Amino acid sequence: MTLEPIRITQKQACELLAVSREAIRNLIKTDPSFPKPYKTGTSRQCAVYFDYQALKNWHNSQMGV
């Protein structure tokens, strides 16, 4: 049994998709189907996370899988 993470950081999302932080910001702004990031707190300095499964599903939909 392989465990997959539930959430990943923005840095990990960039590495997973092989894109820059700027590319992720662009996708968030321009692609309504791209998974929305979420924060664990209310301050501006809180870490930004993405749902791992949502990112995988989005990527597969872009690939036509």
N, C-alpha and C positions, 0 to 999 in steps of 0.2 A: 504494500500500500504506500503510495506516494502522497505526501502532504503538500498542498499548495498553499501559499500565503493568502490570507483574506484581503489584506490591503498592502499596498506598496507605496514607497515614498515617490516624490516627483523625480528624484534622481534615478531611482530604480526603474520608473516608467520610461524615462529617457533611454536608459540602457536597454530595456526590453524591446522598445520600438526602434532603437538605433537612430534616434533623432536628438536634436538639441533642445534645450529648455525653451528657446524662442519658438521652435517648431511646435512644441506642446502648447505654448501660449496661443499661437496662431490657430491651432486646431480647436482649442477651447472657444475662441472667439468666432470662428467661421464655420465650424462643422457642428450642427445641432445634434448629430448622432454620436459625437465623441463623448465618452463618459465624463461627467462633471467631477471635478476634484472636491474634496471636503477637508475641513480642518478639525482638529481635535479640541480646539478652544476658541476663544473670542478675540484674542489679541492678534495683531498683524504678524507677530513673530512665530505663531504656531506653525507646526509642520503641516505640509499639504500632503494628502494621501489620495490614492486612486484605488478603486475596487479592482482587484486583480482579474476576477472572472469577467467583469464588464469590459476591461481592456482587451482581454483575449477574444471575447465575442465581437467587439468592434473591429479588431484586426482581421478576424476570420471573415467578417462581412465585407471588408474592403478587398480581401483576396478572392471573394466569390466562393468561399468554401461553405 
